Amino acid sequence: MRPFITGLAATLAVLALAPAAVSQGKKAAEISEKARTQGMAEAPALAKAAGISCNVTDALFVGKTEDKKAKTKTSYYEIDCDQGVGFVLSAVEGGATTSFTCIEAGTPGPDGKPSNLACKLPGNADPKADLAGVLAAGKVQCTPEAARGIGQSATATYLEVACQGSAQGYVLKTSAPIDAAKPVEATDCMLYDGGQSNISCTLRTKEQRLAVIDTIAAQANNGCTVKDKRYMGMSQTGSSFFEAACADGKGYLYRVDAGKLTQTYDCAKAQGVMGGCTLTDTKEAVTEQNGLYTKLAKAAGFNCDVSKYAPFPSANNKDIVEMACSNRPDGGVGVFGGPNDKPIVYDCARAPIAGYRCSFTKLDANSYGSVTADLKKLGKPDCAVSNARVIGKTAKGTTYLEVACADGLKGYVMEYSADLTPLSTTGCAFTKDCKLPGNV
């Protein structure tokens, strides 16, 4: 679930108490040496008490307020650090000190009026520029064009940044107080456009953010004139996925890594990618594709009436798909190239040898008939294979596969060539590489 935090209005409620102290007849840009001297005398110790890790190089006493009802007095300070962001401190006399980044302190209030506590020290003149270390810690490449405070929780500070030269923006989740040396999470603003959180990005509109899909579609160079588009989300590996519906009725999914297009999926082949396409009707295309893969699989000698399929990433323009079959319990992985390439299908029991793992087919003790047949070719006819695992590859490109036998006796380590030809076998009784139950 996306985090719910104390809103910015609540975060800045403390700061809202200060205007009377800040605006006692002083011009907004005035910084008196007396206030600076008092700030440097008092603020460094308060910053340390608030948990701020920085060397204070400049400080300003802003003013003091008194809450007669609560019988408390609060002093306000601005500090500039030797590196990273600057802060505004709210120090309750005899109580705790609260800190706010200059970005938060300078964010306009809910009424849209400028903040009375915007930072004034020369070193804090451009608070967004001080986010460079935080953005680097979040592993994003972004020069901030604008930044604003979102809010705080007990342990985290949330900021929004909009990047120069693009519609991209991020929500930064940092420590509280903010410290670039501590973990930073940077999340694309698009993740919050669904309205399922009290976090939202406002520096740019949703429409501006989605415009990046037009750029991605142009980079894909597949003739798609985008008529509809959506952000799909982020995978566990950090890839971003986008869908585009095209004016000609086709549709595509785009995978983007580190801001660059890395893979394009035709919607007809993308049912297994991030939930598949929803903006394009792919039923007819999927039916046609099932028929094509059925024909290619049978041409490869694998009798499969394809009922569904899912693509694997491919770096050499080959069409690599996992196939589920309606006429047999197991499926396979097809590797299909151009018209002059021989189609290849690896059954799911042996697909891991080639570097693929099936998700449609759940392997069980009855799934290894092809491996049992390979053992027989190597002169081991008495083992019905019931389990298998890849041990690893050799420098010469062959792969070792450990197999277990259904009768419970010790199994074997088999060596396969790259084209899945069985080359040799060694009994588990004669090697320490076996790990499967019954083989140890």
C-alpha angles and dihedrals in degrees: 000000000000113000123265113210143178105283122245091249089061092042092054095041088094090053091049089067091066108066095095090056094043098048103045094142094300124132111247095241097046118114113182120208088228091059090046093050092049090047094053090047096051111020103065093063091045091050090052091049089052090056097251111154105209143097107251108229098172134012141180132202102224102184147281134260131195125212103201093186093054091033092229135131121208127196123200127211137176120213133191116208129213088244136007128016129346124234145213113221125209107197119187111207106252090001143073129315118229123200133208127184117244086248091059093041091052096047112112116250125251089273090058094244118137116264117258089213100056108144116264107180114113092240090056096047093115108029095177091060088060090065094078093101093046092050091048090051088051089053095236129130105224135135103204117240091178138358137189140179117255101181146276139261125198091276107017142060119210122205134171122219129187115205128231118248096016143057090244122121139169142210108225119208108195137161122282109265090033114250124170090207089067126071115292125194117203115193125186111250089232089074089067098048092092093074096233094126139047086239115092138162116237105165088086132019126250089246091055091051093049090053087082088076090066088056092047092049090052090051090051088058094202098133097260117153099195116232099162134013144176142183109243101190142252127299124227088259092058099256118142119222128204133181126213126188111206132218091241092060096259125115139200142197117218125205115206126191123186090348095307130108107246104166141013123205124196106230089234088064100037107078090117096047115094091324094311131255121327101172095060128059102232101168096105093042092048091052090051091047092051088056092049093050090047089056093046093047092052090047086057090052095256111124102215130146096205114227098171139354142192129201127241120212111267128193098187101054092257120140105240116180140164111230131202115205129216093201100051137033096237128061135198148216115253124205108197124177132170128319091277095050121094110239115241129198124188115200112233093251091061101028092095088064087062091045101262131113124201121228100178093056118062107206118224137164090288096053100078103075092122092053091048088053090051090052090053089053087057093052099262104117099155100069121086101196113233102168139012143182135186112247097187148278129283128227089255092057101256123129130224117219123189115212132191125210126233093228091064095244119129115286135210147259109235126198118216132189121229091267090054096256109151109238109173145344137215125193117243087233087070102044137055093213095087117104107158119111110274093023100076 
